[in-house]
Amino acid sequence: MTRLSMIVAAIVVCAAPALAQSGQTTATGPAPVQPTFVQVGRLLADPETGTVLRDKTIVIEGTRVVEIRDGFVGEGRVIDLRDGFVLPGLIDSHVHLTSQQNPNGRLEEVTQSNAEQAMVGARYARRTLMAGFTTVADLGASNEAIFALRDAVRRGDVPGPRIIASGSAVSVHGGHGDINGFREDVMHLLSPESVCSGAEDCRRAVRLQVRAGADIIKITATGGVLSNTAAGLSQQFTEDELASIVEVAHRMGRQVTAHAHGADGINAFLKAGGDSIEHGTYLDDESIQLFRREGVYLVPTLLAGDFVARVASGPDNFFTPAQTAKALEAGPKMLDMARRAHQGRVRIAFGTDSGVSAHGDNAQEFTLLVRAGLTPLEAIQAATVDAAAHLQLANEAGRIAPGMPADLVAVRGDPLADVSELERMRFVMRAGVVHRDDR
């Protein structure tokens, strides 16, 4: 045997166990897939029904669930969660993985490269996954950073949740989503291509985002709390701009979701045919009627409102004066907004706006939703089946069933009795790979 053939043989021998585990093909044919048996004491497989199953075994082959069996069965790779409560991987419909609010946030805007932001995003993606969120929608980041992170997670190069990414938000010049509060020459350099004025220009911005790789189009229909400008929280796009954005996005197969605080912006966007609202702080009776008539989702982001109000009113406030005024105005109103929306039977999808609040604290939103009047089951539905429907992922997320990806999480207590149990995550599996195991 030559030296080269000896090296090749050694590589094949070393690689064989890994190939067998992953189900890849060897020189002698396809390697058998070794199933994983997850033994579960309590299982909320389909949150839509609310039925808790007992003493089940989830059979997983590769990345997907193939069977749910009665009793505790299996040999070989067995994961014992018989004392746990298992439910589908959670979905956060509104995050910003490549940043997090901090006293140096404004400096980071002009010092971090896109590559650095992607690396920051990798850290926060892992933190989010470890908190039990196996799918997220990232609604606002530089195109280069977030699309690179999304694709790296998809390839398995970086641990993180499945990412649905909008990239840069489509915004009006000088409004929320544009660069504000710096020197004019700095703002000119940093203003994204997705900023627009006029219906035709906004069509251009949407098409550029689709070309860049956006999975969903996110717009800023109103002013925002954390934009460093005293431009209020009311409508910023005109009706013809909103109509052009929705039309061209739908023609190109993309949903459109809108950051919107003021009722005028909420209602104008819904009348234009928009697909969902983020925040919804000042929604009114007309808003509720429009939500119900169109069947669109509200993503309340109560954790963001709670966070900005606490920072703005605290001794270590690092917001600018413009940000502080808006945080104190809008933050305290969001809990009552969600309460009125729930009472009005508006469809609610779970979302936190994490990146405003700290990544990894996402599950604190559950307690706030319950304070707003949702039952624990309704709050869990918002983060599973309802969020999956909202993001058009019903066949890929939100349930544990044969054929679905093996995305599942576990806690020790019963989150249907105490939803804060979801803040104490013990076990996280994403696509058949265990990322957290604190048994």
C-alpha positions in Angstrom: 0.0 0.0 0.0 1.4 3.4 -1.0 1.7 6.3 1.5 -1.2 8.2 -0.3 -3.5 5.2 -0.1 -2.7 4.7 3.6 -3.7 8.3 4.3 -6.9 8.0 2.3 -7.8 4.8 4.2 -7.2 6.5 7.5 -9.4 9.4 6.6 -12.2 7.0 5.6 -11.9 5.1 8.9 -11.9 8.3 11.0 -14.9 9.8 9.1 -17.1 6.7 9.2 -18.6 7.3 12.6 -19.5 10.9 11.8 -21.0 9.8 8.4 -23.0 7.1 10.1 -24.4 9.5 12.6 -25.3 12.1 10.0 -26.7 9.6 7.5 -24.2 10.6 4.7 -23.2 8.2 2.0 -20.0 6.2 2.3 -18.1 4.2 -0.3 -20.2 1.2 0.4 -23.6 3.0 0.1 -25.9 5.1 2.2 -25.1 4.9 5.9 -28.0 4.0 8.2 -29.6 6.9 10.0 -29.5 6.3 13.8 -32.9 7.4 15.3 -33.1 9.4 18.4 -35.8 8.6 21.0 -36.9 11.5 23.2 -38.9 10.1 26.1 -41.4 12.7 27.3 -43.5 12.8 30.5 -45.7 15.7 29.4 -46.0 16.8 25.8 -47.8 19.8 24.3 -47.3 18.7 20.7 -50.0 20.8 19.1 -50.6 24.0 21.1 -53.6 24.8 19.0 -55.6 22.1 20.8 -54.0 22.7 24.2 -54.0 18.9 24.8 -51.2 17.7 27.0 -50.2 14.1 26.2 -48.4 12.0 28.8 -45.8 9.3 28.6 -44.8 9.5 24.9 -41.7 8.9 22.9 -40.8 11.2 20.0 -38.8 9.4 17.3 -36.4 11.5 15.3 -34.4 10.6 12.2 -32.0 13.2 11.0 -33.6 16.6 11.3 -37.2 15.6 11.4 -39.8 13.9 13.6 -40.9 10.6 12.1 -43.3 9.2 14.8 -44.8 9.9 18.2 -45.2 6.6 20.1 -47.1 5.7 23.2 -45.0 4.9 26.3 -41.3 5.1 26.9 -39.5 3.2 24.1 -36.2 3.2 22.2 -32.7 2.0 22.5 -29.4 3.5 21.4 -29.7 7.3 21.5 -32.3 8.0 24.1 -33.0 11.4 25.7 -34.8 11.1 29.0 -37.2 14.0 29.5 -39.7 11.9 31.5 -39.8 14.5 34.3 -40.1 17.4 31.8 -42.7 19.4 30.0 -41.9 19.4 26.2 -43.4 21.8 23.7 -42.5 23.0 20.2 -39.5 25.3 19.7 -40.6 28.8 20.4 -40.9 31.6 17.7 -40.1 35.2 18.2 -41.6 37.3 15.4 -39.5 40.4 16.0 -35.8 40.6 16.9 -32.7 42.5 15.9 -29.9 40.0 16.3 -27.0 42.2 15.2 -27.2 44.8 18.0 -28.4 45.4 21.5 -29.2 48.7 23.2 -26.4 49.9 25.5 -24.8 53.2 26.4 -22.4 52.9 23.5 -25.1 52.1 20.9 -24.8 55.4 19.0 -21.0 55.0 18.7 -21.4 51.5 17.5 -23.6 52.7 14.6 -20.6 54.5 13.1 -17.7 52.2 14.2 -18.9 48.7 13.6 -18.5 47.2 10.2 -21.0 44.8 8.7 -18.7 42.0 9.4 -18.4 42.9 13.0 -22.2 43.2 13.2 -22.5 39.7 11.8 -20.2 38.4 14.5 -22.2 40.2 17.2 -25.3 38.6 15.6 -23.7 35.1 15.9 -23.3 35.6 19.6 -26.9 36.8 20.1 -28.3 34.1 17.8 -26.8 31.5 20.0 -28.1 33.2 23.1 -31.6 33.3 21.6 -31.5 29.7 20.7 -30.4 28.7 24.2 -33.5 30.6 25.5 -35.7 28.2 23.6 -36.4 30.2 20.5 -35.7 28.0 17.4 -37.2 30.4 14.9 -37.0 34.2 14.7 -37.9 37.0 12.3 -35.2 39.6 12.3 -36.8 42.9 11.3 -34.1 45.5 10.8 -30.4 45.1 10.3 -27.8 45.8 7.6 -28.4 43.6 4.7 -24.9 42.3 4.5 -24.7 41.4 8.2 -28.1 39.7 8.7 -28.3 37.8 5.4 -24.8 36.4 6.0 -25.8 35.3 9.5 -29.1 33.8 8.2 -27.3 31.8 5.6 -24.5 30.7 8.0 -27.1 29.3 10.4 -28.9 27.6 7.5 -25.7 25.9 6.5 -25.0 24.8 10.0 -21.8 27.0 10.3 -23.2 29.0 13.2 -25.6 27.7 16.0 -28.8 29.7 16.0 -32.5 29.7 15.3 -34.0 29.6 11.9 -33.9 33.3 10.7 -36.5 35.0 8.6 -34.8 38.3 7.7 -36.0 41.6 6.3 -32.6 43.3 6.1 -32.9 47.1 6.1 -36.3 48.6 6.8 -38.0 50.5 4.0 -38.2 54.0 5.5 -38.8 57.7 4.6 -36.0 60.1 4.4 -35.4 61.6 7.8 -37.9 59.2 9.5 -37.6 56.2 11.7 -35.2 53.7 10.1 -33.1 56.4 8.4 -29.9 57.7 10.1 -30.6 60.6 12.4 -28.7 62.7 14.9 -25.3 62.7 13.3 -23.4 65.2 11.1 -24.9 65.6 7.6 -21.9 64.0 5.8 -22.0 61.0 8.2 -25.8 60.5 7.7 -25.3 60.7 3.9 -22.8 57.9 4.1 -24.8 55.7 6.4 -28.3 56.2 5.0 -29.4 52.8 3.6 -30.7 52.3 0.0 -34.0 51.3 1.4 -34.9 54.9 2.4 -37.3 56.5 -0.1 -39.5 59.4 -0.9 -42.5 59.2 -3.3 -44.4 56.1 -4.5 -42.1 55.3 -7.4 -39.0 55.6 -5.2 -40.5 53.3 -2.6 -41.2 50.7 -5.3 -37.5 50.9 -6.1 -36.6 50.4 -2.4 -38.7 47.3 -2.1 -37.3 45.8 -5.2 -33.8 46.4 -4.1 -34.5 44.7 -0.8 -36.0 41.7 -2.6 -32.9 41.6 -4.8 -30.6 41.8 -1.8 -32.3 38.7 -0.3 -35.1 39.9 2.0 -37.5 37.1 3.1 -40.0 39.7 4.3 -40.4 43.5 3.8 -40.4 45.5 6.9 -41.4 49.2 6.8 -41.5 52.0 9.3 -45.0 53.4 8.8 -44.7 55.8 11.8 -42.1 57.5 13.9 -40.2 55.3 16.3 -39.1 55.6 20.0 -35.4 55.0 19.4 -34.8 57.1 16.3 -32.8 60.1 17.5 -35.2 62.8 16.1 -38.1 64.7 17.6 -40.4 63.6 14.8 -43.2 62.1 16.9 -44.8 58.6 16.6 -47.4 59.3 14.0 -47.7 58.4 10.3 -44.7 59.1 8.1 -45.4 57.4 4.8 -48.1 58.9 2.6 -51.1 56.7 1.5 -49.8 56.4 -2.0 -46.3 55.4 -0.8 -47.9 52.7 1.4 -50.0 51.4 -1.4 -47.0 51.2 -3.8 -44.9 49.3 -1.2 -47.6 46.7 -0.5 -48.4 46.3 -4.2 -44.9 45.7 -5.4 -43.9 43.5 -2.4 -46.9 41.2 -2.9 -46.1 41.1 -6.7 -42.7 39.8 -5.7 -44.0 37.2 -3.3 -43.1 39.0 0.0 -45.2 39.8 3.0 -45.1 43.3 4.3 -45.0 44.1 8.1 -45.0 47.6 9.5 -43.5 49.2 12.5 -46.3 51.4 13.6 -47.2 53.3 16.8 -49.7 56.0 15.9 -53.2 55.0 15.0 -53.1 57.0 11.8 -50.1 55.0 10.5 -51.6 51.7 11.7 -54.9 52.3 9.9 -53.4 53.7 6.7 -51.1 50.6 6.4 -54.0 48.2 7.1 -56.2 49.9 4.5 -53.3 49.6 2.0 -53.4 45.8 2.4 -50.4 45.3 4.8 -49.9 41.9 6.4 -49.1 42.7 10.0 -48.3 45.4 12.5 -45.4 45.6 14.9 -46.0 47.4 18.2 -49.4 49.0 17.6 -49.1 51.3 20.6 -52.0 53.7 19.8 -54.3 51.4 18.0 -58.0 52.5 18.2 -61.4 51.0 17.6 -61.0 51.5 13.8 -57.7 49.6 14.0 -59.3 46.7 15.8 -62.0 46.5 13.1 -59.4 46.6 10.3 -57.3 43.9 12.0 -60.3 41.6 12.2 -61.6 42.4 8.8 -58.3 41.8 7.1 -57.2 38.9 9.4 -53.8 40.4 9.9 -51.6 39.8 13.0 -50.5 42.2 15.7 -47.0 41.7 17.2 -47.3 43.7 20.4 -43.6 43.7 21.6 -44.5 44.4 25.2 -41.0 43.7 26.4 -39.6 46.5 24.4 -42.2 49.0 25.8 -41.4 47.8 29.3 -37.7 48.1 28.7 -37.6 51.6 27.2 -39.9 52.9 30.0 -37.6 51.5 32.7 -34.5 52.9 31.1 -35.9 56.3 30.4 -37.3 56.7 33.9 -34.2 55.2 35.7 -31.0 56.7 37.1 -28.8 55.3 34.4 -30.8 56.5 31.4 -28.6 56.4 28.3 -31.2 57.6 25.8 -31.0 61.0 24.1 -33.6 63.6 25.0 -35.6 62.8 21.9 -35.6 59.1 22.7 -36.4 59.6 26.3 -39.5 61.7 25.6 -40.9 59.1 23.3 -40.0 56.2 25.5 -41.8 57.8 28.5 -44.8 58.5 26.2 -45.2 55.2 24.4 -43.7 52.5 26.7 -46.3 52.6 29.5 -49.2 52.5 27.0 -48.3 49.2 25.4 -49.7 46.8 28.0 -53.2 48.4 27.8 -52.9 48.3 24.0 -52.4 44.6 24.0 -55.3 44.2 26.5 -57.7 46.1 24.2 -56.5 44.1 21.2 -57.0 40.8 22.9 -60.4 41.8 24.1 -61.2 42.8 20.5 -60.2 39.4 19.3 -57.2 40.6 17.2 -54.9 37.8 16.2 -51.6 38.1 18.2 -48.2 36.7 17.3 -45.4 36.7 19.8 -42.6 39.2 19.3 -40.2 41.0 21.6 -38.1 43.5 19.6 -35.1 41.9 21.4 -32.1 44.0 20.6 -34.0 46.8 22.3 -34.2 44.6 25.4 -31.5 42.0 26.0 -31.2 38.9 23.8 -31.9 35.8 25.7 -34.6 37.5 27.9 -37.2 36.9 25.1 -39.4 34.6 27.3 -40.2 37.5 29.6 -42.7 38.5 27.0 -44.9 35.6 28.0 -45.6 37.1 31.5 -46.4 40.5 30.0 -48.9 38.9 27.6 -50.6 37.2 30.5 -50.7 40.5 32.4 -52.4 41.9 29.3 -55.2 39.3 29.6 -54.0 36.3 27.6 -54.1 32.9 29.2 -50.8 31.0 29.5 -52.0 28.7 26.7 -52.9 31.7 24.5 -49.5 33.2 25.1 -47.8 29.9 24.1 -50.0 29.7 21.0 -48.9 33.2 20.1 -45.3 31.9 20.1 -45.9 28.6 18.3 -48.9 27.9 16.0 -50.0 31.6 15.6 -46.5 32.9 15.0 -45.9 30.1 12.5 -49.1 31.0 10.6 -48.1 34.7 10.7 -44.7 34.0 9.2 -46.1 31.4 6.7 -44.2 28.6 8.4 -47.0 26.4 9.5 -45.4 23.3 7.8 -42.0 24.1 9.3 -42.6 25.3 12.9 -45.0 25.6 15.7 -45.9 21.9 16.3 -44.3 18.6 17.0 -45.6 16.1 14.5 -44.4 13.5 12.0 -42.7 15.2 9.1 -42.0 18.4 11.0 -38.5 19.6 11.9 -37.3 18.3 15.2 -37.5 21.7 17.0 -38.5 21.1 20.6 -37.8 22.6 24.0 -38.4 21.4 27.6 -38.9 23.0 31.0 -39.3 21.3 34.4 -42.6 22.8 35.6 -46.0 23.3 33.8 -46.0 26.5 31.7 -49.8 26.2 31.4 -50.0 26.9 35.1 -47.1 29.3 35.4 -46.0 30.7 32.1 -42.8 32.1 33.6 -41.5 28.5 33.6 -40.5 29.3 30.0 -37.9 31.7 31.4 -36.1 28.6 32.9 -35.3 26.6 29.8 -33.7 23.2 30.4 -33.5 21.6 27.0 -33.3 22.9 23.4 -33.2 20.8 20.2 -33.1 22.5 16.8 -33.5 20.3 13.7 -32.5 17.2 15.6 -29.4 18.7 17.2 -29.3 19.2 21.0 -28.0 22.7 21.8 -28.9 22.8 25.5 -29.3 20.0 28.0 -29.6 20.9 31.7 -31.2 17.7 32.8 
